[in-house]
């Protein structure tokens, strides 16, 4: 069974802290994504990675960075957390070149920044 | 610009049929996805349409009209477990990004 896991389901941090969100997939997928999901808004893409050590900015990269040192792992870093980064963060992966190329999602990390 | 519209919330009765609409305006088109998301859980893939017409998969069907920029998800024989948000997403081109709608929260009543 395909699986995307995220390091925490719930996280509470203070303003100014550095925050690491980890995502691991066991499907040997090339592409990985980080989204945030807020009420009333669609999923918004923060960053994506089409392969190891490759990354591209999405629609809202400000305040975030990412790391993809291994194929299975994609990390999202909040360099200095702010209250407006309180959100649900979803990681996804995708097999490039598959017939449909649907994204498989992790369970999400609900981050609260105080 | 790129835009996806779908209703915010819908209510239906157990055993009935419901149609969730999605209209899209994107710079290109390479397919439309529907995902289901139960509260507090990950979105899961339901369907993908790239050609006009109806794709049936058990109790769920998805329809696409490319000329109208319109899709719908049809759920038959509704069950309580179908209470969830349904996300529509358009793929403008063959690269990596999807354009997501805000989701339709479907409430099923007994």
Boltz contact constraints between the chains, C-beta under 6 A:
constraints:
  - contact:
      token1: [A, 40]
      token2: [B, 102]
      max_distance: 6.0
  - contact:
      token1: [A, 41]
      token2: [B, 102]
      max_distance: 6.0
  - contact:
      token1: [A, 42]
      token2: [B, 100]
      max_distance: 6.0
  - contact:
      token1: [A, 42]
      token2: [B, 101]
      max_distance: 6.0
  - contact:
      token1: [A, 42]
      token2: [B, 102]
      max_distance: 6.0
  - contact:
      token1: [A, 43]
      token2: [B, 100]
      max_distance: 6.0
  - contact:
      token1: [A, 48]
      token2: [B, 96]
      max_distance: 6.0
  - contact:
      token1: [A, 100]
      token2: [B, 48]
      max_distance: 6.0
  - contact:
      token1: [A, 102]
      token2: [B, 45]
      max_distance: 6.0
  - contact:
      token1: [A, 105]
      token2: [B, 42]
      max_distance: 6.0
  - contact:
      token1: [A, 105]
      token2: [B, 43]
      max_distance: 6.0
  - contact:
      token1: [A, 106]
      token2: [B, 42]
      max_distance: 6.0
  - contact:
      token1: [A, 107]
      token2: [B, 42]
      max_distance: 6.0
